């Protein structure tokens, strides 16, 4: 297994990924919120 660090928070991760699961979930949530805000601005 390859030891890496999350690119956002820096904790050790043991998979061939760029970020940990917590940061991955936060990023999905941020993208969803940005999409909602973009939609609201587009309708205004």
One Martini backbone bead per residue (centre of mass of N, CA, C, O) as a GRO file, in nm:
protein
   44
    1UNK     BB    1   0.100   0.034   0.017
    2UNK     BB    2   0.034   0.377  -0.016
    3UNK     BB    3   0.163   0.659   0.125
    4UNK     BB    4  -0.032   0.943   0.196
    5UNK     BB    5  -0.169   1.272   0.152
    6UNK     BB    6  -0.386   1.499   0.195
    7UNK     BB    7  -0.437   1.795   0.010
    8UNK     BB    8  -0.605   1.948   0.246
    9UNK     BB    9  -0.529   1.822   0.557
   10UNK     BB   10  -0.274   1.592   0.576
   11UNK     BB   11  -0.357   1.321   0.618
   12UNK     BB   12  -0.325   0.995   0.627
   13UNK     BB   13  -0.324   0.777   0.344
   14UNK     BB   14  -0.376   0.426   0.194
   15UNK     BB   15  -0.438   0.531  -0.091
   16UNK     BB   16  -0.480   0.620  -0.442
   17UNK     BB   17  -0.537   0.920  -0.334
   18UNK     BB   18  -0.582   1.272  -0.272
   19UNK     BB   19  -0.818   1.220  -0.055
   20UNK     BB   20  -1.016   1.204   0.193
   21UNK     BB   21  -1.334   1.134   0.287
   22UNK     BB   22  -1.403   1.400   0.426
   23UNK     BB   23  -1.313   1.589   0.192
   24UNK     BB   24  -1.491   1.462  -0.023
   25UNK     BB   25  -1.763   1.534   0.114
   26UNK     BB   26  -1.717   1.839   0.135
   27UNK     BB   27  -1.684   1.889  -0.171
   28UNK     BB   28  -1.966   1.794  -0.253
   29UNK     BB   29  -2.117   2.004  -0.082
   30UNK     BB   30  -1.994   2.258  -0.206
   31UNK     BB   31  -2.089   2.202  -0.497
   32UNK     BB   32  -2.391   2.201  -0.431
   33UNK     BB   33  -2.407   2.489  -0.316
   34UNK     BB   34  -2.296   2.635  -0.568
   35UNK     BB   35  -2.526   2.542  -0.754
   36UNK     BB   36  -2.753   2.682  -0.600
   37UNK     BB   37  -2.642   2.969  -0.618
   38UNK     BB   38  -2.628   2.982  -0.925
   39UNK     BB   39  -2.933   2.941  -0.967
   40UNK     BB   40  -3.027   3.189  -0.811
   41UNK     BB   41  -2.871   3.400  -0.981
   42UNK     BB   42  -3.001   3.324  -1.255
   43UNK     BB   43  -3.306   3.391  -1.158
   44UNK     BB   44  -3.256   3.707  -1.071
   0.00000   0.00000   0.00000
